[in-house]
C-alpha cells in the first residue's frame, strides 16, 4: 500500500510540475528528441567494434570477433601503431595545451591595460578574425607559407635554421611546432573573449584601493586581476584536461603526408584511415571506442576535480566571518589599513591578497 501511495504521490507531483512548468518542458522537448535520435540511438553501432562487420549481413548478422568479441581491441593493443598514435596524440595535445592555454590569458591581461579604445578594438578584431576563416583555407595558407619557396621557409633560411630546399611539412620534427603555432594564431583571440568578460566583472574599487595604497600596475595585476580571473582559469583548464585525447582529424589530415606519419599520425587520423580508406570498419570502431572511453574517464575525473575546487571555495571563510579571535582581529586591522581586500568571484566566495606584503 505504501508503494502505491508513493507512486500516486509521485504521479501527482509530476502532473503538478508539468502544469506549473509546461513552458520549460516544451523548450526541453526538442533537445531531448535531438539527443535521443542523434546521440543515444547511434550508440547501437558500438556493436561493430566487437564484430567482423560485413555490410551485407548487417550488425546482428556479422560474426563476433575472437577473444569473446575483443579481438579488434587486442589487435590494436598489440600492433605497432598503438604506441605511435597514442604518443603522438599526447605530444600534440599537451603541446597545444601548454602554448594555447596561457596565451589568451596574457592577451586579455594586455588588452585590459590598453586605454585607447580604437586601438583596443582594432587589436581585438585582428585577433578574432582567424577564428572565422575556414580550416581548409587556413591549412592551404600554412602549406604555402612553409613550402620550399614560402615566406616562413625563406625567413628561417635567412636565419640559417633551414636550407630552404624542401617543404617544412616534409620534415618530421617540424610538424608539431607548425601545428601548435598555427593553432595559436587561429584561436588566441577568440579564446580571450571569456577572460575579457571575466575582467569586466572585477570590482573597479579594488584597483582604486590598490592605487591609493601605492601599488603599481604590476602589483595590481598580480594581486587584484589574477585572483579575479583564477576561478575562470581553473574551470577552463579542467575542461581542457578532459579533452586531452580529443584531437580532431581534419587539420591533421589536411597537413600531414606519408613522410611524417611517425610524428603526425594521431588516434583520430588513424581511425579515419583504417575505417574510410581501408574499409576496416570493425577495427576502426574499436579504436574509436577506446579513445571515447579514455575521454569519458578524463571528463568524469575533471568533473570531480571541478566540484572539489568549488566546494573548497565555498568552505573558505567569508568576509567578516569569525575564524578565530586572533584571525578576526587581524583581518579587521588589515582592512582598516587598506592592505587586505576580499575579492568575491564566481565559484570561490573569497580570495584574499595582500598588496603591500608582495
Backbone torsions as a table, in degrees:
resi	resn	phi	psi	omega
1	UNK	NA	-39.2	-179.9
2	UNK	-63.7	-39.3	179.5
3	UNK	-64.7	-40.0	178.8
4	UNK	-63.3	-42.8	179.0
5	UNK	-62.7	-41.8	179.8
6	UNK	-63.6	-40.3	179.2
7	UNK	-64.6	-44.0	178.9
8	UNK	-62.7	-43.1	-179.4
9	UNK	-64.4	-37.2	177.4
10	UNK	-67.0	-42.9	178.1
11	UNK	-63.4	-38.1	178.2
12	UNK	-65.4	-43.3	178.8
13	UNK	-63.8	-38.4	179.6
14	UNK	-64.8	-42.9	178.7
15	UNK	-62.5	-43.1	179.0
16	UNK	-63.8	-40.4	179.7
17	UNK	-66.5	-37.7	177.9
18	UNK	-65.1	-40.7	178.7
19	UNK	-67.9	-38.2	-176.5
20	UNK	-74.0	-38.0	-174.0
21	UNK	-121.6	38.5	-177.1
22	UNK	-62.3	-30.8	178.9
23	UNK	-64.7	-41.7	178.8
24	UNK	-66.2	-38.9	178.5
25	UNK	-67.1	-36.5	177.0
26	UNK	-65.4	-37.2	176.7
27	UNK	-68.3	-33.3	-179.1
28	UNK	-77.1	-24.1	-175.0
29	UNK	-57.8	-49.7	178.6
30	UNK	-60.2	-36.0	178.3
31	UNK	-64.9	-43.3	179.5
32	UNK	-63.5	-43.5	178.9
33	UNK	-62.8	-41.5	179.2
34	UNK	-59.8	-48.4	-178.0
35	UNK	-68.0	-35.5	178.8
36	UNK	-65.6	-43.2	-175.7
37	UNK	-77.8	-40.4	-170.3
38	UNK	-109.6	-7.4	179.5
39	UNK	-117.9	-49.2	-175.3
40	UNK	-87.5	-40.4	179.8
41	UNK	-62.8	-41.9	178.0
42	UNK	-65.3	-13.1	177.7
43	UNK	-62.5	-17.2	174.2
44	UNK	-56.8	-30.0	-179.7
45	UNK	-71.5	-7.2	177.4
46	UNK	-60.6	-26.5	179.6
47	UNK	-58.7	-24.8	179.8
48	UNK	-60.4	-29.9	-179.7
49	UNK	-65.1	-21.3	-176.3
50	UNK	-105.9	7.9	-176.9
51	UNK	-131.8	157.7	169.2
52	UNK	-83.9	84.6	-167.7
53	UNK	-67.9	130.2	174.9
54	UNK	-123.4	116.3	-175.3
55	UNK	-55.7	-36.4	-178.3
56	UNK	-68.0	-27.5	-179.5
57	UNK	-91.0	-18.6	-177.6
58	UNK	82.8	178.5	-177.1
59	UNK	-69.6	-48.7	-177.7
60	UNK	-72.7	-29.2	-179.2
61	UNK	-80.0	-18.5	179.9
62	UNK	-72.9	143.7	-178.6
63	UNK	-73.4	152.9	175.4
64	UNK	-73.1	151.5	178.4
65	UNK	-77.2	175.0	178.4
66	UNK	-70.1	173.5	179.8
67	UNK	55.4	46.3	175.8
68	UNK	59.0	35.6	177.2
69	UNK	93.6	-4.3	-178.0
70	UNK	-102.0	21.3	-177.5
71	UNK	-62.3	-41.7	179.9
72	UNK	-65.4	-39.2	179.0
73	UNK	-64.5	-43.8	179.9
74	UNK	-65.4	-39.5	177.9
75	UNK	-62.8	-39.0	179.0
76	UNK	-68.3	-43.6	-179.4
77	UNK	-65.8	-30.1	-178.6
78	UNK	-91.5	-5.3	-176.5
79	UNK	-82.3	164.2	177.8
80	UNK	-66.7	-29.4	-173.7
81	UNK	-74.5	-23.1	-175.3
82	UNK	-58.0	-54.8	-179.5
83	UNK	-63.8	-37.5	-176.5
84	UNK	-68.8	-50.0	-176.7
85	UNK	-70.3	-33.6	177.9
86	UNK	-67.4	-42.8	178.8
87	UNK	-64.9	-45.5	-180.0
88	UNK	-63.7	-39.2	178.9
89	UNK	-61.8	-45.6	-179.4
90	UNK	-67.3	-42.1	-178.8
91	UNK	-63.3	-48.9	-178.4
92	UNK	-66.0	-43.0	-177.7
93	UNK	-67.0	-46.7	-179.2
94	UNK	-68.9	-35.4	176.5
95	UNK	-65.1	-42.1	177.5
96	UNK	-63.7	-41.5	178.7
97	UNK	-63.5	-43.4	-177.4
98	UNK	-65.0	-29.8	-176.6
99	UNK	-96.2	-46.7	-172.1
100	UNK	-84.2	-15.8	179.2
101	UNK	-78.1	-49.1	179.9
102	UNK	-74.9	-22.5	-176.2
103	UNK	-59.9	-46.5	178.0
104	UNK	-63.0	-32.0	177.9
105	UNK	-64.9	-45.7	179.2
106	UNK	-62.9	-43.0	178.5
107	UNK	-61.8	-43.1	179.4
108	UNK	-63.8	-40.1	178.6
109	UNK	-65.4	-39.9	179.1
110	UNK	-68.0	-43.2	178.9
111	UNK	-65.7	-29.6	179.1
112	UNK	-66.3	-23.7	-179.2
113	UNK	-91.4	-8.5	180.0
114	UNK	-78.4	128.0	-178.9
115	UNK	-100.5	-20.0	177.4
116	UNK	-78.7	108.3	-173.7
117	UNK	-64.5	-38.7	-179.3
118	UNK	-65.8	-44.5	178.6
119	UNK	-64.2	-39.8	179.6
120	UNK	-63.5	-45.5	178.8
121	UNK	-64.5	-36.1	179.0
122	UNK	-64.0	-45.2	179.2
123	UNK	-64.8	-41.8	179.1
124	UNK	-62.4	-43.8	-179.8
125	UNK	-63.3	-45.2	179.9
126	UNK	-63.4	-35.7	-179.6
127	UNK	-78.2	-25.8	178.7
128	UNK	-78.8	-30.9	-169.8
129	UNK	-56.1	-43.6	-178.5
130	UNK	-58.9	-24.7	-179.6
131	UNK	-64.8	-29.1	-175.5
132	UNK	-93.7	0.5	177.1
133	UNK	-84.0	139.1	-179.9
134	UNK	-58.9	142.1	179.9
135	UNK	-62.1	-33.3	178.0
136	UNK	-63.9	-41.9	179.1
137	UNK	-66.0	-42.5	-180.0
138	UNK	-62.0	-45.7	179.6
139	UNK	-65.0	-35.2	175.7
140	UNK	-65.2	-41.4	176.7
141	UNK	-62.8	-41.0	179.3
142	UNK	-62.1	-43.2	179.7
143	UNK	-62.4	-38.1	178.1
144	UNK	-69.4	-39.8	-177.2
145	UNK	-68.5	-34.4	-175.3
146	UNK	-103.5	11.8	175.3
147	UNK	-68.0	172.8	-177.2
148	UNK	-62.2	-25.6	176.4
149	UNK	-114.3	23.4	-177.7
150	UNK	-81.5	168.9	-177.6
151	UNK	-64.5	-48.0	-178.1
152	UNK	-65.8	-42.0	179.1
153	UNK	-63.5	-40.8	177.8
154	UNK	-63.6	-39.3	178.4
155	UNK	-64.8	-45.4	178.9
156	UNK	-66.0	-32.1	177.2
157	UNK	-67.2	-39.5	178.8
158	UNK	-66.3	-26.5	177.5
159	UNK	-87.5	-3.8	178.2
160	UNK	80.7	15.9	-179.0
161	UNK	-82.8	-39.6	178.2
162	UNK	-128.6	163.7	179.4
163	UNK	-91.2	-10.9	173.3
164	UNK	76.4	19.0	179.7
165	UNK	-101.7	5.6	-176.9
166	UNK	-150.5	161.5	176.0
167	UNK	-76.2	141.3	-179.7
168	UNK	-67.1	-24.6	178.5
169	UNK	-75.1	-4.5	175.7
170	UNK	-94.3	0.4	179.9
171	UNK	-109.0	128.2	-175.1
172	UNK	-59.1	-43.7	-172.9
173	UNK	-70.9	-14.8	-176.3
174	UNK	-94.5	-11.4	-173.8
175	UNK	-66.3	-48.5	-177.4
176	UNK	-61.2	-47.9	176.4
177	UNK	-58.9	-40.6	179.0
178	UNK	-63.7	-43.7	-179.6
179	UNK	-63.1	-46.0	-175.9
180	UNK	-69.7	-46.2	-177.4
181	UNK	-65.9	-40.8	177.5
182	UNK	-65.9	-36.7	175.7
183	UNK	-65.7	-36.3	176.4
184	UNK	-62.8	-47.0	178.9
185	UNK	-61.1	-35.5	-175.6
186	UNK	-77.7	-31.2	-169.0
187	UNK	-115.1	-12.7	-171.1
188	UNK	-62.1	-42.7	-178.4
189	UNK	-68.2	-45.4	-178.7
190	UNK	-65.4	-39.5	-179.3
191	UNK	-69.8	-22.5	-179.0
192	UNK	-75.4	-14.0	-175.8
193	UNK	-59.5	-44.7	-176.2
194	UNK	-66.2	-33.6	178.2
195	UNK	-73.1	-36.8	176.0
196	UNK	-63.3	-38.6	176.8
197	UNK	-65.1	-40.8	178.6
198	UNK	-65.0	-36.2	178.5
199	UNK	-64.4	-35.0	-180.0
200	UNK	-68.1	-18.4	179.9
201	UNK	-88.1	-4.7	179.2
202	UNK	-77.8	135.2	-178.3
203	UNK	-63.1	123.1	-180.0
204	UNK	-68.1	-20.3	177.0
205	UNK	-63.7	-26.1	177.4
206	UNK	-66.4	-40.0	177.6
207	UNK	-67.0	-39.7	179.6
208	UNK	-64.2	-42.1	178.2
209	UNK	-64.9	-36.6	178.9
210	UNK	-66.7	-40.5	178.9
211	UNK	-65.7	-38.5	178.1
212	UNK	-62.9	-35.1	-178.8
213	UNK	-82.0	1.2	174.9
214	UNK	93.6	15.0	-179.4
215	UNK	-80.4	135.1	176.0
216	UNK	-83.8	-176.6	-176.8
217	UNK	-60.6	-42.0	-178.2
218	UNK	-63.0	-45.8	-179.8
219	UNK	-67.3	-34.3	176.0
220	UNK	-63.7	-41.1	-180.0
221	UNK	-67.1	-42.3	-177.1
222	UNK	-71.0	-40.3	-170.7
223	UNK	-102.8	-11.6	178.5
224	UNK	-120.0	-53.0	-174.2
225	UNK	-69.2	-51.9	-177.5
226	UNK	-62.6	-43.7	174.5
227	UNK	-60.6	-32.8	176.7
228	UNK	-68.7	-30.4	178.9
229	UNK	-87.1	-16.6	-170.0
230	UNK	-56.5	-44.1	177.7
231	UNK	-59.4	-40.9	177.8
232	UNK	-64.9	-43.1	179.3
233	UNK	-61.3	-44.9	-178.1
234	UNK	-63.1	-46.0	-177.7
235	UNK	-65.0	-44.4	179.9
236	UNK	-67.5	-35.0	177.7
237	UNK	-65.8	-41.0	178.6
238	UNK	-63.5	-41.4	178.4
239	UNK	-64.7	-38.2	178.3
240	UNK	-67.4	-35.8	176.9
241	UNK	-61.9	-36.0	178.3
242	UNK	-69.7	-6.9	179.8
243	UNK	-116.3	21.8	-176.0
244	UNK	-60.5	-38.7	-177.0
245	UNK	-89.6	0.5	-176.4
246	UNK	-98.8	85.2	174.3
247	UNK	-108.5	120.4	180.0
248	UNK	-63.9	143.0	-177.3
249	UNK	-82.7	-14.0	-173.0
250	UNK	-62.0	-53.6	-177.6
251	UNK	-66.9	-37.7	178.8
252	UNK	-60.6	-47.4	-177.1
253	UNK	-66.7	-36.3	-179.4
254	UNK	-71.7	-17.8	-176.5
255	UNK	-109.4	-32.7	-169.8
256	UNK	-86.0	172.1	175.9
257	UNK	-151.2	175.6	-174.8
258	UNK	-62.4	-24.6	-177.9
259	UNK	-70.9	-22.0	-175.9
260	UNK	-121.4	24.1	176.5
261	UNK	-57.3	-33.6	-174.5
262	UNK	-63.5	-24.6	179.1
263	UNK	-117.8	-15.8	-174.4
264	UNK	-105.6	-18.1	-176.2
265	UNK	-77.2	120.3	179.6
266	UNK	-115.9	178.7	-175.5
267	UNK	-61.8	-44.4	-177.2
268	UNK	-65.7	-40.6	178.0
269	UNK	-70.7	-32.8	176.6
270	UNK	-65.3	-42.0	176.8
271	UNK	-63.3	-42.9	178.3
272	UNK	-60.0	-45.4	-176.9
273	UNK	-67.4	-43.4	-178.5
274	UNK	-71.8	-37.1	-175.1
275	UNK	-84.2	-49.7	-173.2
276	UNK	-91.3	-27.8	-179.0
277	UNK	-95.9	-36.1	-178.8
278	UNK	-104.3	-0.9	176.8
279	UNK	57.4	30.1	176.8
280	UNK	-96.8	75.0	-170.1
281	UNK	-67.2	-41.0	-178.7
282	UNK	-63.9	-46.3	-179.3
283	UNK	-65.3	-44.5	-179.1
284	UNK	-66.2	-35.9	176.5
285	UNK	-65.5	-38.2	178.0
286	UNK	-64.0	-42.7	178.9
287	UNK	-65.3	-43.0	177.8
288	UNK	-63.9	-37.1	177.9
289	UNK	-66.6	-40.3	175.5
290	UNK	-58.4	-45.3	178.7
291	UNK	-63.2	-40.2	179.9
292	UNK	-65.9	-38.1	178.7
293	UNK	-64.9	-42.3	177.9
294	UNK	-62.3	-43.4	177.9
295	UNK	-62.3	-39.2	179.5
296	UNK	-63.6	-43.3	178.3
297	UNK	-62.7	-42.2	179.4
298	UNK	-64.7	-40.2	179.6
299	UNK	-65.4	-43.9	178.7
300	UNK	-62.8	-42.8	178.6
301	UNK	-63.1	-43.2	178.8
302	UNK	-63.5	-37.2	178.8
303	UNK	-64.8	-41.7	178.6
304	UNK	-65.1	-41.2	179.2
305	UNK	-63.7	-41.4	-179.7
306	UNK	-64.6	-38.6	178.3
307	UNK	-65.6	-41.4	177.5
308	UNK	-63.3	-38.9	179.1
309	UNK	-62.9	-44.0	179.3
310	UNK	-66.1	-41.8	179.8
311	UNK	-64.4	-38.1	177.1
312	UNK	-62.9	-39.2	178.2
313	UNK	-66.3	-38.2	179.9
314	UNK	-69.1	-30.4	-178.7
315	UNK	-80.5	-8.3	178.2
316	UNK	-70.0	146.5	-179.6
317	UNK	-66.3	137.1	178.9
318	UNK	-82.8	170.2	179.4
319	UNK	-62.6	126.9	179.0
320	UNK	86.6	-7.9	179.6
321	UNK	-75.4	138.2	-176.8
322	UNK	-78.0	119.6	174.4
323	UNK	-98.7	-56.8	168.5
324	UNK	-154.6	170.2	-174.2
325	UNK	-61.0	-44.7	-178.4
326	UNK	-67.8	-43.3	-179.5
327	UNK	-63.1	-39.0	-179.3
328	UNK	-66.6	-43.3	179.7
329	UNK	-65.4	-39.8	179.6
330	UNK	-64.3	-39.6	178.9
331	UNK	-64.8	-44.2	-179.5
332	UNK	-63.1	-39.4	179.1
333	UNK	-65.7	-44.2	-179.0
334	UNK	-65.9	-37.4	179.4
335	UNK	-66.9	-36.8	178.1
336	UNK	-64.6	-36.0	-179.4
337	UNK	-79.3	-10.8	-179.6
338	UNK	78.3	22.7	-176.8
339	UNK	-102.5	-4.3	-177.5
340	UNK	-134.6	129.1	178.2
341	UNK	-119.0	139.3	173.9
342	UNK	-102.5	115.7	-175.5
343	UNK	-104.3	118.0	178.7
344	UNK	-97.6	122.4	-178.2
345	UNK	-135.5	172.4	-177.6
346	UNK	-65.9	136.1	174.4
347	UNK	85.3	-37.6	-179.3
348	UNK	-121.2	111.2	-174.2
349	UNK	-61.7	-34.7	-174.2
350	UNK	-147.6	120.6	172.8
351	UNK	-118.0	129.5	-175.6
352	UNK	-109.8	136.3	178.2
353	UNK	-142.4	136.1	179.8
354	UNK	-108.2	120.0	-176.1
355	UNK	-78.3	-45.0	-174.1
356	UNK	-72.3	-17.2	179.1
357	UNK	-85.2	-2.3	-178.3
358	UNK	-67.1	NA	NA
